[in-house]
Amino acid sequence: MQQAIERVRHELKRRDVAVLRVAPLGGQFVSVTFGGADLADFVSLGFDDHVKFMIETAEGEAVRRDYTPRHYDAAACELTIEFALHGEGHCSDWARQAAVGQRVTIGGPRGSMIVPPLGWHLLAGDETALPAIRRRLEELPAAARVTVIVAATEPVQLHGAAQLDFRQVADGGRLVEAIRALDIPLQDAFVWFGGEVSIAKQVRDVVHGEKAFSREWSRISAYWKQGAADHHEDL
């Protein structure tokens, strides 16, 4: 019998942090590492955890967006987040000009979904899903088989010990078709998707409807919605 997925709740806390390092990651992402004493008891146990990133615009508008904790160094009290730079948005604009010493507030995560290292994993999504996908690949052991399908416009580099079948497609429609063409095992497997809400709904219909894959062993999340701010929905 395969291990169960564990869900853990965390105490919700706001943390005042400062930018320590900024590193470009190709044309679409920038990696920002934050530090500060408020990170001393930070906990992120699941690869698709999300923290609330909070800034204030020059006009005084409070902006809050969800981001994946890409890496946490407990000894150094450092948290790294990867920001997607595509399109327009207050947080993307902030990340483009992020500089050492700038201060922001981070809240959460509220909880973690801990998925055991099963025999087969599907990790799929658009560019916004890449931080979670990269983190999961780094966590999985060499014995795990992983299919990754990413809809992206620029070349994607992935690393990890697991046995990787990587497919990059041009858009969400092709991503849905690639999932439809997969032979998804119904046991000892986990399916994960993160991306735009209309594509997430199509993925859900394929995985749970056409493939009859268990909802218990999947997470299909809408990370964003065209024309809407701060959208996050588990489908």
Contacts in CASP RR format, 6 or more apart in sequence:
PFRMAT RR
TARGET T0000
AUTHOR 0000-0000-0000
METHOD contacts of the structure
MODEL  1
MQQAIERVRHELKRRDVAVLRVAPLGGQFVSVTFGGADLADFVSLGFDDH
VKFMIETAEGEAVRRDYTPRHYDAAACELTIEFALHGEGHCSDWARQAAV
GQRVTIGGPRGSMIVPPLGWHLLAGDETALPAIRRRLEELPAAARVTVIV
AATEPVQLHGAAQLDFRQVADGGRLVEAIRALDIPLQDAFVWFGGEVSIA
KQVRDVVHGEKAFSREWSRISAYWKQGAADHHEDL
2 116 0 8 1.000
2 118 0 8 1.000
2 187 0 8 1.000
2 188 0 8 1.000
3 116 0 8 1.000
4 116 0 8 1.000
5 113 0 8 1.000
5 114 0 8 1.000
5 115 0 8 1.000
5 116 0 8 1.000
5 216 0 8 1.000
5 217 0 8 1.000
6 113 0 8 1.000
6 114 0 8 1.000
7 111 0 8 1.000
7 112 0 8 1.000
7 113 0 8 1.000
7 114 0 8 1.000
8 45 0 8 1.000
8 111 0 8 1.000
8 112 0 8 1.000
8 114 0 8 1.000
9 110 0 8 1.000
9 111 0 8 1.000
10 43 0 8 1.000
10 108 0 8 1.000
10 109 0 8 1.000
10 110 0 8 1.000
10 111 0 8 1.000
10 112 0 8 1.000
12 107 0 8 1.000
12 108 0 8 1.000
12 110 0 8 1.000
13 38 0 8 1.000
13 41 0 8 1.000
13 107 0 8 1.000
13 108 0 8 1.000
14 54 0 8 1.000
14 105 0 8 1.000
14 106 0 8 1.000
14 107 0 8 1.000
15 36 0 8 1.000
15 38 0 8 1.000
15 39 0 8 1.000
15 42 0 8 1.000
15 105 0 8 1.000
15 106 0 8 1.000
15 107 0 8 1.000
15 108 0 8 1.000
16 36 0 8 1.000
16 38 0 8 1.000
16 103 0 8 1.000
16 105 0 8 1.000
17 34 0 8 1.000
17 35 0 8 1.000
17 36 0 8 1.000
17 38 0 8 1.000
17 39 0 8 1.000
17 79 0 8 1.000
17 103 0 8 1.000
17 104 0 8 1.000
17 105 0 8 1.000
17 106 0 8 1.000
18 34 0 8 1.000
18 35 0 8 1.000
18 36 0 8 1.000
18 101 0 8 1.000
18 102 0 8 1.000
18 103 0 8 1.000
19 32 0 8 1.000
19 33 0 8 1.000
19 34 0 8 1.000
19 98 0 8 1.000
19 99 0 8 1.000
19 100 0 8 1.000
19 101 0 8 1.000
19 102 0 8 1.000
19 103 0 8 1.000
19 104 0 8 1.000
20 33 0 8 1.000
20 34 0 8 1.000
20 35 0 8 1.000
20 78 0 8 1.000
20 100 0 8 1.000
20 101 0 8 1.000
21 31 0 8 1.000
21 32 0 8 1.000
21 33 0 8 1.000
21 100 0 8 1.000
22 30 0 8 1.000
22 31 0 8 1.000
22 32 0 8 1.000
22 33 0 8 1.000
22 98 0 8 1.000
22 99 0 8 1.000
22 100 0 8 1.000
23 30 0 8 1.000
23 31 0 8 1.000
23 32 0 8 1.000
23 33 0 8 1.000
24 30 0 8 1.000
24 31 0 8 1.000
25 31 0 8 1.000
25 82 0 8 1.000
26 154 0 8 1.000
27 85 0 8 1.000
27 154 0 8 1.000
28 84 0 8 1.000
28 85 0 8 1.000
28 86 0 8 1.000
28 127 0 8 1.000
28 152 0 8 1.000
28 153 0 8 1.000
28 154 0 8 1.000
29 82 0 8 1.000
29 83 0 8 1.000
29 84 0 8 1.000
29 85 0 8 1.000
29 127 0 8 1.000
29 130 0 8 1.000
29 131 0 8 1.000
30 82 0 8 1.000
30 83 0 8 1.000
30 85 0 8 1.000
30 95 0 8 1.000
30 96 0 8 1.000
30 98 0 8 1.000
31 70 0 8 1.000
31 80 0 8 1.000
31 81 0 8 1.000
31 82 0 8 1.000
31 83 0 8 1.000
32 80 0 8 1.000
32 81 0 8 1.000
32 82 0 8 1.000
32 83 0 8 1.000
32 95 0 8 1.000
32 98 0 8 1.000
33 78 0 8 1.000
33 79 0 8 1.000
33 80 0 8 1.000
34 78 0 8 1.000
34 79 0 8 1.000
34 80 0 8 1.000
34 81 0 8 1.000
34 104 0 8 1.000
34 106 0 8 1.000
35 76 0 8 1.000
35 77 0 8 1.000
35 78 0 8 1.000
35 79 0 8 1.000
36 77 0 8 1.000
37 77 0 8 1.000
39 72 0 8 1.000
39 77 0 8 1.000
39 78 0 8 1.000
39 79 0 8 1.000
40 77 0 8 1.000
42 69 0 8 1.000
42 72 0 8 1.000
42 74 0 8 1.000
42 77 0 8 1.000
42 79 0 8 1.000
43 109 0 8 1.000
43 112 0 8 1.000
44 51 0 8 1.000
44 69 0 8 1.000
44 72 0 8 1.000
44 109 0 8 1.000
44 112 0 8 1.000
45 111 0 8 1.000
45 112 0 8 1.000
45 114 0 8 1.000
46 112 0 8 1.000
46 113 0 8 1.000
46 114 0 8 1.000
46 115 0 8 1.000
47 68 0 8 1.000
47 115 0 8 1.000
47 132 0 8 1.000
47 135 0 8 1.000
47 136 0 8 1.000
47 139 0 8 1.000
48 68 0 8 1.000
48 113 0 8 1.000
48 132 0 8 1.000
48 136 0 8 1.000
48 192 0 8 1.000
48 194 0 8 1.000
48 219 0 8 1.000
48 221 0 8 1.000
49 68 0 8 1.000
49 69 0 8 1.000
49 109 0 8 1.000
49 111 0 8 1.000
49 112 0 8 1.000
49 113 0 8 1.000
50 66 0 8 1.000
50 67 0 8 1.000
50 68 0 8 1.000
50 69 0 8 1.000
50 109 0 8 1.000
50 232 0 8 1.000
51 66 0 8 1.000
51 67 0 8 1.000
51 68 0 8 1.000
51 69 0 8 1.000
51 79 0 8 1.000
51 81 0 8 1.000
51 106 0 8 1.000
51 107 0 8 1.000
51 108 0 8 1.000
51 109 0 8 1.000
52 64 0 8 1.000
52 65 0 8 1.000
52 66 0 8 1.000
52 106 0 8 1.000
52 107 0 8 1.000
52 108 0 8 1.000
53 64 0 8 1.000
53 65 0 8 1.000
53 66 0 8 1.000
53 67 0 8 1.000
53 81 0 8 1.000
53 91 0 8 1.000
53 104 0 8 1.000
53 106 0 8 1.000
53 107 0 8 1.000
54 62 0 8 1.000
54 63 0 8 1.000
54 64 0 8 1.000
54 104 0 8 1.000
54 105 0 8 1.000
54 106 0 8 1.000
54 107 0 8 1.000
55 63 0 8 1.000
55 90 0 8 1.000
55 91 0 8 1.000
55 94 0 8 1.000
55 104 0 8 1.000
55 105 0 8 1.000
56 62 0 8 1.000
56 63 0 8 1.000
57 63 0 8 1.000
57 90 0 8 1.000
61 90 0 8 1.000
63 90 0 8 1.000
63 91 0 8 1.000
64 230 0 8 1.000
65 90 0 8 1.000
65 91 0 8 1.000
65 229 0 8 1.000
65 230 0 8 1.000
66 223 0 8 1.000
66 230 0 8 1.000
66 232 0 8 1.000
67 81 0 8 1.000
67 82 0 8 1.000
67 83 0 8 1.000
67 91 0 8 1.000
67 131 0 8 1.000
68 81 0 8 1.000
68 82 0 8 1.000
68 131 0 8 1.000
68 132 0 8 1.000
68 135 0 8 1.000
69 79 0 8 1.000
69 80 0 8 1.000
69 81 0 8 1.000
69 109 0 8 1.000
70 80 0 8 1.000
70 81 0 8 1.000
70 82 0 8 1.000
70 131 0 8 1.000
70 134 0 8 1.000
70 135 0 8 1.000
71 79 0 8 1.000
71 80 0 8 1.000
71 135 0 8 1.000
72 78 0 8 1.000
72 79 0 8 1.000
72 80 0 8 1.000
73 79 0 8 1.000
79 106 0 8 1.000
81 131 0 8 1.000
82 130 0 8 1.000
82 131 0 8 1.000
82 134 0 8 1.000
83 91 0 8 1.000
83 92 0 8 1.000
83 94 0 8 1.000
83 95 0 8 1.000
83 98 0 8 1.000
84 92 0 8 1.000
84 127 0 8 1.000
84 128 0 8 1.000
84 130 0 8 1.000
85 92 0 8 1.000
85 95 0 8 1.000
85 96 0 8 1.000
86 92 0 8 1.000
86 127 0 8 1.000
94 104 0 8 1.000
113 219 0 8 1.000
115 190 0 8 1.000
117 139 0 8 1.000
117 140 0 8 1.000
117 141 0 8 1.000
117 143 0 8 1.000
117 144 0 8 1.000
118 144 0 8 1.000
118 188 0 8 1.000
118 189 0 8 1.000
118 190 0 8 1.000
118 217 0 8 1.000
119 143 0 8 1.000
119 144 0 8 1.000
119 145 0 8 1.000
119 188 0 8 1.000
119 189 0 8 1.000
120 144 0 8 1.000
120 145 0 8 1.000
120 146 0 8 1.000
120 147 0 8 1.000
120 185 0 8 1.000
120 188 0 8 1.000
120 189 0 8 1.000
120 190 0 8 1.000
121 136 0 8 1.000
121 140 0 8 1.000
121 144 0 8 1.000
121 145 0 8 1.000
121 146 0 8 1.000
121 147 0 8 1.000
121 162 0 8 1.000
121 189 0 8 1.000
121 190 0 8 1.000
121 191 0 8 1.000
121 192 0 8 1.000
122 146 0 8 1.000
122 147 0 8 1.000
122 148 0 8 1.000
122 149 0 8 1.000
122 179 0 8 1.000
122 182 0 8 1.000
122 184 0 8 1.000
122 189 0 8 1.000
122 190 0 8 1.000
122 191 0 8 1.000
122 192 0 8 1.000
123 129 0 8 1.000
123 132 0 8 1.000
123 133 0 8 1.000
123 136 0 8 1.000
123 137 0 8 1.000
123 146 0 8 1.000
123 147 0 8 1.000
123 148 0 8 1.000
123 149 0 8 1.000
123 192 0 8 1.000
124 148 0 8 1.000
124 149 0 8 1.000
124 150 0 8 1.000
124 175 0 8 1.000
124 178 0 8 1.000
124 179 0 8 1.000
124 191 0 8 1.000
124 192 0 8 1.000
124 193 0 8 1.000
124 194 0 8 1.000
124 203 0 8 1.000
125 133 0 8 1.000
125 149 0 8 1.000
125 150 0 8 1.000
125 151 0 8 1.000
125 175 0 8 1.000
125 193 0 8 1.000
125 194 0 8 1.000
125 195 0 8 1.000
125 199 0 8 1.000
126 150 0 8 1.000
126 151 0 8 1.000
126 152 0 8 1.000
126 172 0 8 1.000
126 175 0 8 1.000
126 194 0 8 1.000
126 195 0 8 1.000
126 196 0 8 1.000
126 199 0 8 1.000
126 223 0 8 1.000
127 150 0 8 1.000
127 151 0 8 1.000
127 152 0 8 1.000
127 153 0 8 1.000
128 194 0 8 1.000
128 195 0 8 1.000
128 223 0 8 1.000
128 224 0 8 1.000
129 150 0 8 1.000
129 193 0 8 1.000
129 194 0 8 1.000
129 195 0 8 1.000
129 223 0 8 1.000
130 150 0 8 1.000
130 152 0 8 1.000
130 156 0 8 1.000
132 192 0 8 1.000
132 194 0 8 1.000
133 148 0 8 1.000
133 150 0 8 1.000
133 158 0 8 1.000
134 158 0 8 1.000
134 159 0 8 1.000
136 192 0 8 1.000
137 146 0 8 1.000
137 148 0 8 1.000
137 158 0 8 1.000
137 159 0 8 1.000
137 160 0 8 1.000
137 162 0 8 1.000
137 164 0 8 1.000
138 159 0 8 1.000
138 160 0 8 1.000
140 146 0 8 1.000
140 160 0 8 1.000
140 161 0 8 1.000
140 162 0 8 1.000
141 161 0 8 1.000
141 162 0 8 1.000
142 161 0 8 1.000
142 162 0 8 1.000
142 163 0 8 1.000
143 162 0 8 1.000
143 163 0 8 1.000
144 162 0 8 1.000
144 163 0 8 1.000
145 162 0 8 1.000
145 163 0 8 1.000
145 165 0 8 1.000
146 162 0 8 1.000
146 163 0 8 1.000
146 164 0 8 1.000
146 165 0 8 1.000
147 165 0 8 1.000
147 166 0 8 1.000
147 167 0 8 1.000
147 182 0 8 1.000
148 158 0 8 1.000
148 164 0 8 1.000
148 165 0 8 1.000
148 166 0 8 1.000
148 167 0 8 1.000
149 167 0 8 1.000
149 168 0 8 1.000
149 169 0 8 1.000
149 175 0 8 1.000
149 178 0 8 1.000
149 179 0 8 1.000
150 156 0 8 1.000
150 166 0 8 1.000
150 167 0 8 1.000
150 168 0 8 1.000
150 169 0 8 1.000
150 175 0 8 1.000
151 168 0 8 1.000
151 169 0 8 1.000
151 170 0 8 1.000
151 171 0 8 1.000
151 172 0 8 1.000
151 173 0 8 1.000
151 174 0 8 1.000
151 175 0 8 1.000
151 199 0 8 1.000
152 168 0 8 1.000
153 170 0 8 1.000
155 168 0 8 1.000
156 166 0 8 1.000
156 168 0 8 1.000
158 164 0 8 1.000
158 166 0 8 1.000
167 178 0 8 1.000
169 175 0 8 1.000
169 178 0 8 1.000
172 196 0 8 1.000
172 199 0 8 1.000
173 199 0 8 1.000
173 202 0 8 1.000
175 199 0 8 1.000
175 203 0 8 1.000
176 199 0 8 1.000
176 202 0 8 1.000
176 203 0 8 1.000
176 206 0 8 1.000
179 203 0 8 1.000
179 206 0 8 1.000
179 207 0 8 1.000
180 206 0 8 1.000
180 210 0 8 1.000
184 191 0 8 1.000
184 207 0 8 1.000
184 211 0 8 1.000
184 213 0 8 1.000
186 212 0 8 1.000
186 213 0 8 1.000
186 214 0 8 1.000
189 213 0 8 1.000
189 217 0 8 1.000
190 217 0 8 1.000
190 218 0 8 1.000
191 207 0 8 1.000
191 213 0 8 1.000
191 217 0 8 1.000
191 218 0 8 1.000
191 219 0 8 1.000
191 220 0 8 1.000
192 218 0 8 1.000
192 219 0 8 1.000
192 220 0 8 1.000
193 200 0 8 1.000
193 203 0 8 1.000
193 207 0 8 1.000
193 219 0 8 1.000
193 220 0 8 1.000
193 221 0 8 1.000
194 200 0 8 1.000
194 220 0 8 1.000
194 221 0 8 1.000
194 222 0 8 1.000
194 223 0 8 1.000
195 221 0 8 1.000
195 222 0 8 1.000
195 223 0 8 1.000
195 224 0 8 1.000
196 222 0 8 1.000
196 223 0 8 1.000
196 224 0 8 1.000
196 225 0 8 1.000
196 226 0 8 1.000
197 222 0 8 1.000
197 224 0 8 1.000
197 225 0 8 1.000
197 226 0 8 1.000
197 231 0 8 1.000
197 233 0 8 1.000
198 226 0 8 1.000
200 220 0 8 1.000
200 221 0 8 1.000
200 222 0 8 1.000
200 233 0 8 1.000
200 235 0 8 1.000
201 222 0 8 1.000
201 235 0 8 1.000
203 220 0 8 1.000
204 220 0 8 1.000
204 235 0 8 1.000
207 213 0 8 1.000
207 218 0 8 1.000
207 220 0 8 1.000
208 215 0 8 1.000
208 218 0 8 1.000
219 234 0 8 1.000
220 234 0 8 1.000
220 235 0 8 1.000
221 232 0 8 1.000
221 233 0 8 1.000
221 234 0 8 1.000
221 235 0 8 1.000
222 231 0 8 1.000
222 232 0 8 1.000
222 233 0 8 1.000
222 234 0 8 1.000
222 235 0 8 1.000
223 231 0 8 1.000
223 232 0 8 1.000
224 231 0 8 1.000
224 232 0 8 1.000
225 231 0 8 1.000
END
